[in-house]
Amino acid sequence: MLTFTRILLAELLGTYVLVFFGCGAVHASVLTGAQSGLWQVAIVWGLAVAFAAYCVGGISGAHINPAISLSLAWWGRFSWSRLPGYVLAQVLGALLAAATLYAIYAPQLKIKEEEKGVTRGGVGSIVTAMCYGEFYPSPGPLAAGSDRWTDEAWAQFRQRTPWSMAFLAEVVGTAILALVVFAVGDPRNPSAPPSHLAPLVVGLVVAALISVIAPLTQCCLNPARDFGPRLFTYLAGWGTAALPGPNGHGWFTVYILAPSSGAVLGGAVYERLLRTT
């Protein structure tokens, strides 16, 4: 018989697997140039979703995302009483994955900061903090190449993605993700794939969304995926460069509130417009 503690440990492990592979691909891309394009990072994130679901889906349901847990509870597919435990397990799993990646990539992080001429904790250190938490617009272009960081370049660059655009992108992206999660998880849906293929479908949706949204916001879709690693970097020396970061309240509004709202909206579209009775 499954205890709630075991269920939470499974959810923690699933989120750990997700963030280890997903943020690990970001580390490899930003710090070593190992990836040749956004799609390579995106597909690793997608596969990470599938890996996590296959590992723990039979135990916890593999929500691995507070926004999805919230939406499932909102629309009656999950118990509200279990929501706080799930969210805590998800954030902790993401934080532990970030700590693991830091242990593996610490020398490369330091080298990147030296190349860019930034001090960890200063605003320029988002070129490495982006391997963990997320920023808008994505600092990836500023982290690439040999040009050294300047605050003036960042001030000009950040005009590419204002807050309203970032917020909307995360709402829409997470709504689409939740819509697909609800659709493939509905046994009454005749178009749903077999249950053993559902994790791959959801993973491919995540990869597709990253391909579209990541240049704007790094494509969060998952508050635990952002906040757990962001909290780790705050504690590990990035300080206010990570939390709250250069976008002020964006760490909450864009990366927690927007995905949470979007997931509830996506669930509404399926439950109220598409679900067969």
CORHUTA-V416273 format. One record per residue. N is the residue number from 0. RES is the residue in one letter. SS is DSSP state (H for helix, E for strand, - for the rest). Layout:
{{N:RES:SS} {N:RES:SS}}
//
This chain:
{{0:M:-} {1:L:-} {2:T:-} {3:F:H} {4:T:H} {5:R:H} {6:I:H} {7:L:H} {8:L:H} {9:A:H} {10:E:H} {11:L:H} {12:L:H} {13:G:H} {14:T:H} {15:Y:H} {16:V:H} {17:L:H} {18:V:H} {19:F:H} {20:F:H} {21:G:H} {22:C:H} {23:G:H} {24:A:H} {25:V:H} {26:H:H} {27:A:H} {28:S:H} {29:V:H} {30:L:H} {31:T:H} {32:G:-} {33:A:-} {34:Q:-} {35:S:-} {36:G:-} {37:L:H} {38:W:H} {39:Q:H} {40:V:H} {41:A:H} {42:I:H} {43:V:H} {44:W:H} {45:G:H} {46:L:H} {47:A:H} {48:V:H} {49:A:H} {50:F:H} {51:A:H} {52:A:H} {53:Y:H} {54:C:H} {55:V:H} {56:G:H} {57:G:H} {58:I:H} {59:S:H} {60:G:-} {61:A:-} {62:H:-} {63:I:-} {64:N:-} {65:P:H} {66:A:H} {67:I:H} {68:S:H} {69:L:H} {70:S:H} {71:L:H} {72:A:H} {73:W:H} {74:W:-} {75:G:-} {76:R:-} {77:F:-} {78:S:-} {79:W:H} {80:S:H} {81:R:H} {82:L:H} {83:P:H} {84:G:H} {85:Y:H} {86:V:H} {87:L:H} {88:A:H} {89:Q:H} {90:V:H} {91:L:H} {92:G:H} {93:A:H} {94:L:H} {95:L:H} {96:A:H} {97:A:H} {98:A:H} {99:T:H} {100:L:H} {101:Y:H} {102:A:H} {103:I:H} {104:Y:H} {105:A:H} {106:P:H} {107:Q:H} {108:L:H} {109:K:H} {110:I:H} {111:K:H} {112:E:H} {113:E:H} {114:E:H} {115:K:H} {116:G:-} {117:V:-} {118:T:-} {119:R:-} {120:G:-} {121:G:-} {122:V:H} {123:G:H} {124:S:H} {125:I:H} {126:V:H} {127:T:H} {128:A:H} {129:M:-} {130:C:-} {131:Y:-} {132:G:-} {133:E:-} {134:F:-} {135:Y:-} {136:P:-} {137:S:-} {138:P:-} {139:G:H} {140:P:H} {141:L:H} {142:A:H} {143:A:-} {144:G:-} {145:S:-} {146:D:-} {147:R:-} {148:W:-} {149:T:-} {150:D:H} {151:E:H} {152:A:H} {153:W:H} {154:A:H} {155:Q:H} {156:F:H} {157:R:H} {158:Q:H} {159:R:H} {160:T:-} {161:P:-} {162:W:H} {163:S:H} {164:M:H} {165:A:H} {166:F:H} {167:L:H} {168:A:H} {169:E:H} {170:V:H} {171:V:H} {172:G:H} {173:T:H} {174:A:H} {175:I:H} {176:L:H} {177:A:H} {178:L:H} {179:V:H} {180:V:H} {181:F:H} {182:A:H} {183:V:H} {184:G:-} {185:D:-} {186:P:-} {187:R:-} {188:N:-} {189:P:-} {190:S:-} {191:A:-} {192:P:-} {193:P:-} {194:S:H} {195:H:H} {196:L:H} {197:A:H} {198:P:H} {199:L:H} {200:V:H} {201:V:H} {202:G:H} {203:L:H} {204:V:H} {205:V:H} {206:A:H} {207:A:H} {208:L:H} {209:I:H} {210:S:H} {211:V:H} {212:I:H} {213:A:H} {214:P:H} {215:L:H} {216:T:H} {217:Q:-} {218:C:-} {219:C:-} {220:L:-} {221:N:-} {222:P:H} {223:A:H} {224:R:H} {225:D:H} {226:F:H} {227:G:H} {228:P:H} {229:R:H} {230:L:H} {231:F:H} {232:T:H} {233:Y:H} {234:L:H} {235:A:H} {236:G:H} {237:W:H} {238:G:H} {239:T:H} {240:A:H} {241:A:-} {242:L:-} {243:P:-} {244:G:-} {245:P:-} {246:N:-} {247:G:-} {248:H:-} {249:G:H} {250:W:H} {251:F:H} {252:T:H} {253:V:H} {254:Y:H} {255:I:H} {256:L:H} {257:A:H} {258:P:H} {259:S:H} {260:S:H} {261:G:H} {262:A:H} {263:V:H} {264:L:H} {265:G:H} {266:G:H} {267:A:H} {268:V:H} {269:Y:H} {270:E:H} {271:R:H} {272:L:H} {273:L:H} {274:R:-} {275:T:-} {276:T:-}}
//
